[in-house]
Amino acid sequence: MFNWLKKQTLVREGLSCGKSRAHPDQPAWRTALECHPGISLLIFAGTLAAIARIGLWESTKSPYETLVVGLLSLIIAATLIKLAAKEVWASNHLLLLTLGCTVMNLMVNKLLIVYAEHLTVFEKSIPALLVPSAIAPMLITILISPAAGFVTAFLVSLLSTLYLHPGPDLSLSNLLTGFAAAYFTQRIRRRADLLMAGLGVGGVGLGCALLLGWLRDPSIEFLVVQSVWAVALGVAISVVVSAILPILEWLFDRITDISWLEMSDLNHPLLQELKKEAPGTYHHSVNVAQLAQTAAESIGANGSQCRVCALFHDIGKLVKPEYFVENYRGEGDPHKQLNPSMSALIIISHVKEGVSLARKHGLRQPIIDGIQEHHGTSLVYFFYKRALQQKQDAVEGGKILKLREEDIPDVNEASFRYPGPAPQSRETAILSLADALESASRSLKNPTGPRIDDLVKQIVESRVEDSQLDESNLTFNELSTLTRVFSESLKNMLHARIEYPKEKPEKERERPERAERRPREIPDDHAPQPAEKIPAAAAPPASAD
């Protein structure tokens, strides 16, 4: 109540806009629950109860036997997850997603096996081969990782064999189709790719149906029925996964490559406004997106995420676009009228404003992280050096006026640094490097190969020396690869265009002898230009970023 009254007083005095800024940090209790072992035990206990209930349905097994088998299965599951899918083990919501999808798939398999026995179409066929055990592996591979998908495929096959239809036919079919689902969905970028993955799963199911069906009943009619149902099941699985995927993305706050591709649409209102109000920043962001995506894919990082984050990383410049050098429109440099600390404040504020705009338009958290982290805690070097120079001039002038040096205020370096944090992932680190490189490369008047190589090397080394990449999990081998790829990409972007000779006028073509008698000296456009100094990596033009 008192805070609200205080805010209203500030609004009346013109000292506040009255808006509350969103806080990006998640509550401490949520962070604690995410890795609390007690929550993990509850998830495993709930999973045990669910699979035991599924196993007892339409079964003659005793509850004690069902619980013991379920407990042993979950011990195996926990071991596999801890060894092969560490990201799932470290996150309770991913653990819930993995085991929840496994239970859901087990329930669907049980329903089909129970009701398939009452359908005449399956009178001569093998219902065990027709259960959609690839649903959970396909979902987990897309939502989490291929490693988690392969673990899920093994769990679904194990539980289906123990609880539904004991026998080698179900075990082999479920295991192979589950592994096929995890394999074919490793790089899903479009929803149409899900159909192709479903056809791949159907092909593996077809092979299992032909092999196991021939061993049981080699008749042509039986094999044809099995083959048709196996392929149809693969397609049906892809349709079901396509329908469930958006729901699970929303419930568990996951972003797939499909969603990243959809978010890269340049028709987003923020990008359209950026294109209109700050065209220089817009084209800079598009170039950074190209650089970042290519670099990320070279080391196995998420290139689609880097591309989207790069497109939105500078949306905060919409608030004061005229103060950034790429948006100058002939009016001159507005920073000449400001002192360095005020200029640095305007430059630094585009990060805070970008976060506010991103939250207002409902952008996802990884994009907001990219906006916050793409400058890390780096120094706005241009204005910091200007402030130091002004202080030095003041000291020299003070000597003439016989002023004490202590009376001249010091330059606080912290006031010229971005608030951070430093990049916390490989993707935001790549975005940070691509942003700095694209900005600095525009100052090269003669971008030859060696000069571009030197520029990239200097900027990467400066970020390492400034501890901007310490928390990003990038290895030195990956940094070496990124340096090479960035150099190649910049050379392709900045390559010199060949100036073709102009066509001679018609009259000159008709009288070539006259042209030969009066030759003109044509300057050599490809003559080497005076070499300009490559800007220091730590000191790209501050307002150009």
LINCORSUL-V336550 format. One record per residue. N is the residue number from 1. PHI is phi in whole degrees, -180 to 180 (* if undefined). Layout:
BEGIN
N_PHI + N_PHI
END
This chain:
BEGIN
1_* + 2_-67 + 3_-64 + 4_-66 + 5_-63 + 6_-64 + 7_-65 + 8_-64 + 9_-64 + 10_-65 + 11_-65 + 12_-64 + 13_-85 + 14_77 + 15_-102 + 16_-152 + 17_-87 + 18_86 + 19_-93 + 20_-98 + 21_-81 + 22_-71 + 23_-102 + 24_-74 + 25_-71 + 26_-77 + 27_-59 + 28_-65 + 29_-65 + 30_-70 + 31_-63 + 32_-66 + 33_-67 + 34_-62 + 35_-125 + 36_-75 + 37_-64 + 38_-63 + 39_-66 + 40_-61 + 41_-64 + 42_-63 + 43_-65 + 44_-65 + 45_-65 + 46_-63 + 47_-64 + 48_-61 + 49_-63 + 50_-68 + 51_-71 + 52_-67 + 53_-65 + 54_-66 + 55_-67 + 56_-78 + 57_-71 + 58_55 + 59_-135 + 60_-99 + 61_-73 + 62_-78 + 63_-58 + 64_-63 + 65_-63 + 66_-64 + 67_-67 + 68_-64 + 69_-63 + 70_-64 + 71_-65 + 72_-63 + 73_-64 + 74_-71 + 75_-64 + 76_-63 + 77_-62 + 78_-62 + 79_-64 + 80_-64 + 81_-64 + 82_-65 + 83_-84 + 84_-107 + 85_-133 + 86_-64 + 87_-66 + 88_-73 + 89_-64 + 90_-86 + 91_-134 + 92_-67 + 93_-73 + 94_-74 + 95_-64 + 96_-63 + 97_-63 + 98_-66 + 99_-70 + 100_-64 + 101_-65 + 102_-63 + 103_-64 + 104_-60 + 105_-64 + 106_-63 + 107_-66 + 108_-63 + 109_-60 + 110_-63 + 111_-60 + 112_-67 + 113_-68 + 114_-65 + 115_-84 + 116_-67 + 117_-67 + 118_-98 + 119_-100 + 120_-69 + 121_-66 + 122_-103 + 123_-62 + 124_-107 + 125_-99 + 126_-116 + 127_-58 + 128_-62 + 129_-82 + 130_-110 + 131_-87 + 132_-83 + 133_-74 + 134_-91 + 135_-64 + 136_-63 + 137_-58 + 138_-66 + 139_-64 + 140_-68 + 141_-62 + 142_-71 + 143_-82 + 144_-121 + 145_-168 + 146_-60 + 147_-61 + 148_-64 + 149_-66 + 150_-67 + 151_-63 + 152_-63 + 153_-60 + 154_-66 + 155_-65 + 156_-62 + 157_-64 + 158_-64 + 159_-67 + 160_-65 + 161_-67 + 162_-75 + 163_-107 + 164_-108 + 165_-149 + 166_-57 + 167_152 + 168_-70 + 169_-64 + 170_-67 + 171_-61 + 172_-66 + 173_-64 + 174_-64 + 175_-66 + 176_-69 + 177_-68 + 178_-66 + 179_-64 + 180_-63 + 181_-63 + 182_-66 + 183_-72 + 184_-76 + 185_-108 + 186_-67 + 187_-128 + 188_-90 + 189_-114 + 190_-131 + 191_-66 + 192_-66 + 193_-65 + 194_-64 + 195_-64 + 196_-65 + 197_-64 + 198_-62 + 199_-66 + 200_-64 + 201_-63 + 202_-63 + 203_-65 + 204_-66 + 205_-62 + 206_-62 + 207_-62 + 208_-64 + 209_-64 + 210_-66 + 211_-67 + 212_-72 + 213_-66 + 214_-66 + 215_-68 + 216_-92 + 217_-151 + 218_-77 + 219_-67 + 220_-63 + 221_-59 + 222_-64 + 223_-66 + 224_-66 + 225_-61 + 226_-62 + 227_-66 + 228_-63 + 229_-67 + 230_-65 + 231_-68 + 232_-62 + 233_-65 + 234_-61 + 235_-66 + 236_-62 + 237_-61 + 238_-64 + 239_-68 + 240_-63 + 241_-63 + 242_-61 + 243_-78 + 244_-80 + 245_-54 + 246_-62 + 247_-66 + 248_-68 + 249_-59 + 250_-72 + 251_-66 + 252_-108 + 253_54 + 254_-109 + 255_-126 + 256_-93 + 257_-62 + 258_-63 + 259_-68 + 260_-61 + 261_-65 + 262_-66 + 263_-76 + 264_-84 + 265_-63 + 266_-74 + 267_-87 + 268_-58 + 269_-53 + 270_-65 + 271_-70 + 272_-66 + 273_-67 + 274_-63 + 275_-63 + 276_-82 + 277_-89 + 278_-138 + 279_-61 + 280_-64 + 281_-65 + 282_-61 + 283_-68 + 284_-61 + 285_-65 + 286_-64 + 287_-66 + 288_-63 + 289_-61 + 290_-65 + 291_-62 + 292_-66 + 293_-64 + 294_-61 + 295_-66 + 296_-63 + 297_-67 + 298_-72 + 299_-116 + 300_81 + 301_-81 + 302_-82 + 303_-67 + 304_-66 + 305_-63 + 306_-61 + 307_-64 + 308_-66 + 309_-61 + 310_-67 + 311_-63 + 312_-104 + 313_-67 + 314_-114 + 315_-66 + 316_-65 + 317_-72 + 318_-64 + 319_-70 + 320_-137 + 321_-64 + 322_-71 + 323_-92 + 324_-115 + 325_-60 + 326_-70 + 327_-108 + 328_-62 + 329_-122 + 330_92 + 331_-82 + 332_95 + 333_-89 + 334_-68 + 335_-72 + 336_-66 + 337_-91 + 338_-118 + 339_-80 + 340_-58 + 341_-66 + 342_-69 + 343_-62 + 344_-63 + 345_-62 + 346_-66 + 347_-63 + 348_-67 + 349_-67 + 350_-66 + 351_-70 + 352_-62 + 353_-67 + 354_-65 + 355_-63 + 356_-63 + 357_-65 + 358_-64 + 359_-69 + 360_-63 + 361_-95 + 362_71 + 363_-71 + 364_-73 + 365_-60 + 366_-59 + 367_-69 + 368_-63 + 369_-61 + 370_-63 + 371_-65 + 372_-70 + 373_-101 + 374_-70 + 375_-106 + 376_58 + 377_-115 + 378_-70 + 379_-96 + 380_-79 + 381_-64 + 382_-59 + 383_-78 + 384_-65 + 385_-65 + 386_-65 + 387_-65 + 388_-63 + 389_-66 + 390_-64 + 391_-64 + 392_-63 + 393_-64 + 394_-66 + 395_-64 + 396_-65 + 397_-68 + 398_-66 + 399_-65 + 400_-68 + 401_-86 + 402_61 + 403_-96 + 404_-77 + 405_-66 + 406_-66 + 407_-78 + 408_-92 + 409_-64 + 410_-75 + 411_-91 + 412_-86 + 413_-61 + 414_-60 + 415_-71 + 416_-109 + 417_-111 + 418_-68 + 419_-72 + 420_82 + 421_-77 + 422_-66 + 423_-51 + 424_-103 + 425_-145 + 426_-63 + 427_-65 + 428_-71 + 429_-66 + 430_-64 + 431_-60 + 432_-61 + 433_-67 + 434_-62 + 435_-63 + 436_-66 + 437_-69 + 438_-65 + 439_-66 + 440_-70 + 441_-67 + 442_-71 + 443_-89 + 444_-82 + 445_-80 + 446_-132 + 447_-76 + 448_-79 + 449_-57 + 450_-61 + 451_-68 + 452_-67 + 453_-58 + 454_-64 + 455_-62 + 456_-62 + 457_-62 + 458_-64 + 459_-69 + 460_-62 + 461_-64 + 462_-66 + 463_-67 + 464_-67 + 465_-65 + 466_-86 + 467_62 + 468_-81 + 469_-112 + 470_-65 + 471_-104 + 472_-96 + 473_67 + 474_-80 + 475_-91 + 476_-67 + 477_-64 + 478_-67 + 479_-64 + 480_-64 + 481_-65 + 482_-62 + 483_-60 + 484_-66 + 485_-68 + 486_-60 + 487_-62 + 488_-64 + 489_-66 + 490_-66 + 491_-63 + 492_-69 + 493_-76 + 494_-107 + 495_-62 + 496_-72 + 497_-84 + 498_-78 + 499_-93 + 500_-76 + 501_-65 + 502_-73 + 503_-72 + 504_-69 + 505_-60 + 506_-62 + 507_-65 + 508_-69 + 509_-69 + 510_-73 + 511_-126 + 512_-64 + 513_-65 + 514_-71 + 515_-66 + 516_-72 + 517_-75 + 518_-127 + 519_-70 + 520_-115 + 521_-84 + 522_-102 + 523_-66 + 524_-85 + 525_-70 + 526_-99 + 527_-66 + 528_-63 + 529_-92 + 530_-57 + 531_-72 + 532_-95 + 533_-72 + 534_-70 + 535_-63 + 536_-61 + 537_-62 + 538_-82 + 539_-134 + 540_-71 + 541_-56 + 542_-63 + 543_-80 + 544_-83 + 545_-87
END
